[in-house]
Amino acid sequence: MSKKVAVIFTGGTISMKVDPRLKAAIPSMSSEDIMSMVTNIDQIAELDIVEFGKYPGPHMTPEKMMALKQLVEQKLNEEDIAGVVVTHGTDNLEETAYLLDVCLNNEKPVVVVGAMRNGSELGYDGPSNLAAAICTAIHPKSRNKGVLVVLNNEVNAAREVTKTHTMSLDTFKSLEFGPIGIVDQDDVIYYHKQSIPTKHVFTNSIETDVHLLKAVSGMDSTLLHFLVEKGAKGIVIEAMGRGNVPPMMMDGIKAALDAQIPVVIVSRSPMGRVLGSYGYDGGGAQLQQLGAILASNLNGQKARIHLMLALTVAKTFDEVKSYFID
C-alpha cells in the first residue's frame, strides 16, 4: 500500500512560466499542471494536494511562514500522512525551511523543495525536484531528521543549507558539512545526520520588528541608533570574520543593549562560527562582554528568524540568549 504524502504548494519558480507580454516569469501553473509532469509518482505515493498560494519567494512574509507552519503541523498530525512536502520559491526557501525546523518537532519527514528554472525554460527542474522530495518524504530513514531541503537530488538539513548561486541547479549547499544524503532514482541514501542539533522554539506567533544589518568597513552607529529610537525589538548584525565590528558601531550596539534590545552577532563569512576571540575595540570578546549574543555558525537570515521566534516566548534577555546557546 502506498504511503500518503501531503504536498503543499506555496508558489515560487516551480509554479512559473514566462508571460509573453511581460517577457518575464510569473506564477501561472496550478498544482495539477505541475503534478502532471511528475510521471509515475502515483506508483510510489498517494498524494494529498494542498494549495497554500502562488507566492514568489520574496512575497513570503514571516506571517505567511507562520501560517504555513501551522498548516504543516496540522497535516503532520493526520494519522494517515507519512510526510509533508512544501514547494517554495528559492530566494528565501532556506528561511522558511529553517523556521519550520525550529518550530516543529515531529518524527515524520518535512521536505521543502523548489526549482531554479521555470516551466518555460529548457531543463525545467521542478518535476524532478518534486519527485525527489516525495521519495525523500516517504523514505523510512527520513524520519527524525528535522526539516530537509531537497533539490538537484541532494538532501540537506534545513539548519545547514543556504542558497549559494543565483542560477545554478546545485545552488543549495551545506558549505561546511555537505549534504546529509542523496536521492538516487527512487531511493534515498543518507551519509550522516545534520552536524548541529536544532534549538527548538515552540510558538504560533512571530515578532516581525527584528532587523538585519551587515557590518562593512568604516560603518558607524547611524542605523543602530535609528533602530533604537524607533523601538526595534531585536537586531542581528552580520559582523566581520570571527564576529568583530568597526569601533564606530560600538556606541550603537551599547545603546541597543542598554535599551534591552537583544543584539545577535553572526559572521558575514559564509563558513565558520563566531567566537569572542578578539579583545580590541569592536572585537567579539568585547561584544560578548557587553551582552551581545554570539550565534555560532548561523547565517544572518536564519539568526533573524530564530530571534523573531525566540522573542515571542522569552520573558527576559537571558531567556532569549538561551535559545541561541547550547
C-alpha positions as CSV (number, residue, x, y, z in Angstrom):
1,M,0.0,0.0,0.0
2,S,1.4,3.4,-1.0
3,K,2.3,5.9,1.7
4,K,0.3,9.2,1.8
5,V,2.2,12.5,1.4
6,A,0.7,15.9,1.8
7,V,2.2,18.2,-0.9
8,I,1.7,21.9,0.0
9,F,2.1,24.3,-2.9
10,T,3.1,27.8,-1.9
11,G,4.4,29.1,-5.3
12,G,7.9,30.1,-6.4
13,T,9.7,29.5,-9.7
14,I,8.4,25.9,-9.7
15,S,4.9,27.3,-10.5
16,M,6.0,29.9,-13.0
17,K,6.1,30.3,-16.8
18,V,7.2,33.2,-19.0
19,D,4.4,35.7,-19.7
20,P,4.7,36.6,-23.5
21,R,3.6,40.2,-22.8
22,L,6.0,40.8,-19.9
23,K,8.7,38.6,-21.3
24,A,9.4,37.5,-17.7
25,A,8.3,34.6,-15.5
26,I,5.2,35.0,-13.3
27,P,3.2,32.5,-11.3
28,S,0.9,30.7,-13.7
29,M,0.9,26.9,-13.2
30,S,-1.5,25.1,-10.9
31,S,-0.6,22.2,-8.7
32,E,-2.3,20.0,-11.2
33,D,-0.2,21.4,-14.1
34,I,3.0,20.7,-12.1
35,M,2.0,17.2,-10.8
36,S,1.0,16.1,-14.4
37,M,4.7,16.4,-15.2
38,V,5.8,14.2,-12.3
39,T,5.4,10.9,-14.1
40,N,4.7,7.7,-12.3
41,I,4.7,9.3,-8.9
42,D,1.3,7.6,-8.2
43,Q,3.1,4.2,-8.2
44,I,5.1,5.1,-5.0
45,A,2.9,7.5,-3.1
46,E,-0.7,8.7,-2.6
47,L,-0.8,12.5,-2.7
48,D,-2.9,14.9,-0.7
49,I,-2.5,18.2,-2.7
50,V,-3.0,21.4,-0.7
51,E,-3.0,24.9,-2.3
52,F,-1.4,27.4,0.1
53,G,-0.8,30.1,-2.5
54,K,1.2,31.2,-5.6
55,Y,3.8,33.4,-3.9
56,P,7.1,34.3,-5.4
57,G,9.8,33.7,-2.8
58,P,10.2,37.4,-1.8
59,H,6.4,37.6,-1.2
60,M,6.6,35.1,1.6
61,T,6.4,37.1,4.7
62,P,7.2,35.9,8.3
63,E,3.5,35.9,9.0
64,K,2.8,33.7,5.9
65,M,5.6,31.4,7.1
66,M,3.9,31.0,10.5
67,A,0.6,30.3,8.8
68,L,2.4,27.7,6.7
69,K,3.9,26.2,9.8
70,Q,0.5,25.7,11.3
71,L,-0.8,24.0,8.2
72,V,2.2,21.7,8.1
73,E,1.7,20.9,11.7
74,Q,-2.0,20.1,11.0
75,K,-1.0,17.7,8.2
76,L,1.6,16.0,10.3
77,N,-1.0,15.3,13.0
78,E,-3.2,13.4,10.5
79,E,-2.7,9.8,11.2
80,D,-2.6,8.6,7.5
81,I,0.0,11.2,6.5
82,A,3.5,9.8,6.3
83,G,5.3,13.1,5.5
84,V,4.8,16.6,4.1
85,V,6.4,18.2,1.1
86,V,6.4,22.0,0.7
87,T,7.1,23.7,-2.6
88,H,8.6,27.2,-2.2
89,G,10.4,30.0,-4.1
90,T,14.2,29.5,-3.8
91,D,15.1,33.1,-2.9
92,N,14.2,32.7,0.7
93,L,13.4,28.9,0.8
94,E,16.1,28.5,3.5
95,E,14.4,30.9,5.8
96,T,11.0,29.2,5.7
97,A,12.7,25.7,5.9
98,Y,14.7,26.9,9.0
99,L,11.5,28.4,10.6
100,L,9.8,25.1,10.2
101,D,12.8,23.2,11.6
102,V,12.9,25.5,14.7
103,C,9.1,25.3,15.3
104,L,8.4,21.7,14.5
105,N,9.4,18.6,16.4
106,N,7.8,15.6,14.7
107,E,9.4,12.4,13.7
108,K,7.6,12.5,10.3
109,P,9.6,14.0,7.4
110,V,9.1,17.5,6.3
111,V,10.8,18.3,2.9
112,V,11.0,21.7,1.3
113,V,11.6,21.9,-2.4
114,G,11.8,24.4,-5.3
115,A,13.1,24.9,-8.8
116,M,15.8,27.1,-10.3
117,R,14.3,27.0,-13.8
118,N,10.7,28.0,-14.7
119,G,8.3,25.9,-16.7
120,S,9.1,27.8,-19.9
121,E,12.8,27.1,-19.8
122,L,14.7,24.2,-21.2
123,G,15.6,21.8,-18.5
124,Y,12.8,22.8,-16.2
125,D,13.8,21.1,-12.9
126,G,10.6,21.4,-11.0
127,P,9.1,17.9,-11.7
128,S,12.4,16.1,-11.0
129,N,13.0,18.0,-7.8
130,L,9.4,17.4,-6.7
131,A,9.7,13.7,-7.4
132,A,12.9,13.5,-5.4
133,A,11.3,15.4,-2.5
134,I,8.3,13.0,-2.4
135,C,10.7,10.0,-2.5
136,T,12.5,11.6,0.5
137,A,9.3,12.2,2.4
138,I,8.2,8.5,2.2
139,H,11.6,7.0,2.9
140,P,11.7,5.4,6.4
141,K,15.2,6.7,7.1
142,S,14.0,10.3,6.6
143,R,12.2,10.1,9.9
144,N,13.6,12.1,12.9
145,K,15.9,14.1,10.7
146,G,14.3,17.5,11.2
147,V,13.2,19.6,8.2
148,L,15.0,18.7,4.9
149,V,15.7,20.6,1.7
150,V,15.8,18.6,-1.5
151,L,17.0,20.0,-4.9
152,N,19.2,18.6,-7.5
153,N,19.0,15.1,-6.0
154,E,20.7,16.2,-2.8
155,V,19.3,16.1,0.7
156,N,20.4,18.9,3.1
157,A,19.4,19.8,6.6
158,A,17.5,23.0,6.9
159,R,19.8,24.3,9.6
160,E,22.9,24.0,7.5
161,V,21.8,24.7,3.9
162,T,21.9,28.0,2.1
163,K,21.4,29.3,-1.4
164,T,24.9,29.9,-2.9
165,H,24.3,30.8,-6.6
166,T,21.7,32.9,-8.4
167,M,21.1,30.4,-11.2
168,S,22.9,27.0,-10.8
169,L,20.8,23.9,-10.3
170,D,23.0,22.9,-7.4
171,T,22.7,26.3,-5.7
172,F,21.6,24.8,-2.3
173,K,24.6,23.7,-0.4
174,S,25.7,22.9,3.2
175,L,29.0,24.7,2.9
176,E,30.7,23.3,6.0
177,F,29.2,19.9,6.4
178,G,28.0,18.9,2.9
179,P,24.6,17.2,2.1
180,I,23.4,14.6,4.5
181,G,22.3,12.4,1.7
182,I,21.3,11.9,-2.0
183,V,18.3,10.8,-4.0
184,D,19.2,8.0,-6.4
185,Q,16.2,7.2,-8.6
186,D,13.5,6.4,-6.0
187,D,15.9,5.5,-3.2
188,V,17.4,7.9,-0.6
189,I,20.8,7.3,0.7
190,Y,21.9,9.0,3.9
191,Y,25.5,9.7,4.8
192,H,25.1,11.4,8.2
193,K,22.8,13.4,10.4
194,Q,22.9,17.2,10.5
195,S,26.0,18.3,12.3
196,I,24.5,20.8,14.8
197,P,21.2,20.0,16.5
198,T,18.3,22.5,16.1
199,K,17.4,24.6,19.1
200,H,13.6,24.5,19.0
201,V,11.3,27.3,19.8
202,F,7.6,26.2,20.1
203,T,5.4,29.1,19.2
204,N,2.5,30.1,17.0
205,S,3.4,33.7,16.7
206,I,6.4,35.7,15.4
207,E,7.9,39.1,16.2
208,T,8.5,40.9,12.9
209,D,10.2,44.0,14.2
210,V,13.7,42.4,14.0
211,H,16.3,43.8,11.7
212,L,19.5,42.6,10.0
213,L,22.5,44.8,9.4
214,K,25.7,43.9,7.6
215,A,29.0,45.3,9.1
216,V,31.3,46.9,6.5
217,S,34.5,48.9,6.7
218,G,34.0,52.3,8.4
219,M,30.4,51.6,9.3
220,D,29.1,53.8,12.2
221,S,26.1,53.7,14.5
222,T,23.7,55.7,12.4
223,L,21.4,52.7,11.6
224,L,21.7,51.3,15.1
225,H,20.6,54.5,16.7
226,F,17.7,54.8,14.3
227,L,16.6,51.2,15.2
228,V,16.9,52.0,18.9
229,E,14.9,55.2,18.6
230,K,12.1,53.5,16.6
231,G,11.8,50.8,19.3
232,A,13.0,47.8,17.4
233,K,12.6,44.5,19.2
234,G,15.8,42.9,18.0
235,I,18.9,43.4,15.9
236,V,21.1,40.9,14.1
237,I,24.5,42.0,12.9
238,E,26.5,40.2,10.2
239,A,29.9,41.0,11.7
240,M,33.3,40.6,10.1
241,G,35.3,37.4,10.4
242,R,35.1,35.8,13.8
243,G,32.4,38.2,15.0
244,N,34.0,41.7,15.0
245,V,32.7,45.2,14.1
246,P,34.2,48.6,13.3
247,P,34.7,50.5,16.5
248,M,32.2,53.2,15.4
249,M,29.4,50.7,15.7
250,M,30.0,50.1,19.4
251,D,28.2,53.1,20.6
252,G,25.0,52.0,18.8
253,I,25.4,48.4,20.0
254,K,25.7,49.7,23.6
255,A,22.6,51.8,23.1
256,A,20.6,48.9,21.9
257,L,21.7,46.6,24.7
258,D,21.1,49.4,27.3
259,A,17.5,49.6,25.9
260,Q,17.1,45.9,26.4
261,I,17.1,45.2,22.7
262,P,18.8,41.8,22.0
263,V,21.8,42.1,19.6
264,V,22.7,38.9,17.9
265,I,26.1,38.6,16.2
266,V,26.8,36.3,13.3
267,S,29.5,36.4,10.6
268,R,29.2,37.7,7.1
269,S,31.7,35.0,6.1
270,P,29.8,32.0,4.6
271,M,31.6,29.4,6.8
272,G,32.8,29.2,10.4
273,R,31.4,30.2,13.7
274,V,31.6,33.4,15.7
275,L,33.6,33.5,18.9
276,G,34.9,36.1,21.3
277,S,38.5,35.7,20.1
278,Y,39.5,39.4,19.8
279,G,39.6,41.9,22.7
280,Y,40.2,45.1,20.8
281,D,37.5,47.8,20.5
282,G,34.8,46.2,18.4
283,G,36.2,42.7,18.8
284,G,34.0,39.7,19.6
285,A,35.2,39.4,23.2
286,Q,34.1,43.0,23.9
287,L,30.7,42.4,22.2
288,Q,30.2,39.3,24.3
289,Q,31.2,41.2,27.5
290,L,28.6,43.9,26.7
291,G,25.9,41.2,26.4
292,A,25.6,40.6,22.7
293,I,24.6,37.1,21.7
294,L,27.1,35.2,19.6
295,A,25.1,32.8,17.4
296,S,27.7,30.2,16.4
297,N,27.6,29.4,12.7
298,L,24.1,30.6,11.8
299,N,23.9,33.0,8.9
300,G,22.2,36.3,9.2
301,Q,18.8,35.4,7.7
302,K,18.5,32.3,9.9
303,A,19.6,34.1,13.0
304,R,17.0,36.7,12.4
305,I,14.2,34.1,12.0
306,H,15.4,32.5,15.2
307,L,15.4,35.8,17.1
308,M,11.9,36.6,15.8
309,L,10.6,33.3,17.2
310,A,12.5,33.5,20.5
311,L,11.1,36.9,21.3
312,T,7.6,35.6,21.3
313,V,8.3,33.2,24.2
314,A,11.2,34.6,26.1
315,K,10.4,36.9,29.0
316,T,14.0,38.0,29.8
317,F,17.2,38.7,28.0
318,D,18.8,35.6,29.5
319,E,15.9,33.5,28.1
320,V,16.4,35.0,24.6
321,K,20.1,34.1,24.9
322,S,19.3,30.5,26.0
323,Y,17.6,29.9,22.6
324,F,20.9,30.5,20.9
325,I,23.4,29.0,23.4
326,D,23.6,25.2,24.0
